[in-house]
Amino acid sequence: MPHRNYFRGRRTKVSAAAAPEILSFEPREPDRTYHITRVAVENETSIGTGDIRLAVTGHGWVHPLRQFSAPAPDVVYVEDREFLLLEGETLEARFSGTTASDVLQMYFEGWWEPTTPGEPG
């Protein structure tokens, strides 16, 4: 079993206008594979008229993971199926239907391992 280097993070944004907003986690360290075990998203302030879409982006494509339609305000929506982020990939939460001053949150956790077997963590 690989050595597990656990991490946890959060992204927060206050929306500027009624336009889609994106929160993202883009690992900067080279030669690592990230195992994302849980992502939670919420719009703390407004009744959702759009949706929240989770996706992995990179290499010229978007890989959809989950969509939460018409999210309720101040409700946390969770995706707990494990997925990978490889070098050059980004985890994105796209909020549509936001209004000015909405407080948007994305929480994520998991672990990483060196891409090259045998390298220390």
PEFENSUL-V479505 format. One record per residue. N is the residue number from 1. BURIAL is 1 if it has 16 or more other C-alpha atoms within 10 Angstrom, else 0. D_LAST is the distance of its C-alpha to the last C-alpha in whole Angstrom. Layout:
((N BURIAL D_LAST) (N BURIAL D_LAST))
This chain:
((1 0 13) (2 0 9) (3 0 7) (4 0 8) (5 0 7) (6 0 10) (7 0 12) (8 0 16) (9 0 19) (10 0 22) (11 0 25) (12 1 28) (13 0 31) (14 1 35) (15 1 37) (16 0 39) (17 0 42) (18 0 43) (19 0 40) (20 1 37) (21 1 34) (22 1 30) (23 1 27) (24 1 24) (25 1 20) (26 0 19) (27 1 15) (28 0 15) (29 0 12) (30 0 12) (31 0 11) (32 1 9) (33 1 11) (34 1 12) (35 1 14) (36 1 17) (37 0 18) (38 1 21) (39 1 23) (40 1 26) (41 1 29) (42 1 32) (43 1 35) (44 1 36) (45 1 39) (46 1 41) (47 1 43) (48 1 41) (49 0 43) (50 0 40) (51 1 37) (52 1 33) (53 1 31) (54 1 28) (55 1 26) (56 1 24) (57 1 25) (58 1 24) (59 0 25) (60 0 29) (61 0 29) (62 0 29) (63 0 27) (64 0 29) (65 0 27) (66 0 30) (67 1 33) (68 1 35) (69 0 38) (70 0 41) (71 1 38) (72 1 40) (73 0 39) (74 0 37) (75 0 36) (76 1 32) (77 1 31) (78 1 28) (79 1 26) (80 0 24) (81 0 24) (82 0 20) (83 0 19) (84 1 17) (85 1 16) (86 1 16) (87 1 16) (88 0 19) (89 1 20) (90 1 21) (91 1 22) (92 1 25) (93 1 28) (94 1 31) (95 1 34) (96 1 38) (97 1 41) (98 1 40) (99 1 42) (100 0 42) (101 0 40) (102 1 38) (103 1 35) (104 1 32) (105 1 29) (106 1 26) (107 1 23) (108 1 20) (109 1 17) (110 1 14) (111 1 11) (112 1 8) (113 1 6) (114 1 6) (115 0 10) (116 0 10) (117 0 10) (118 0 9) (119 0 7) (120 0 4) (121 0 0))
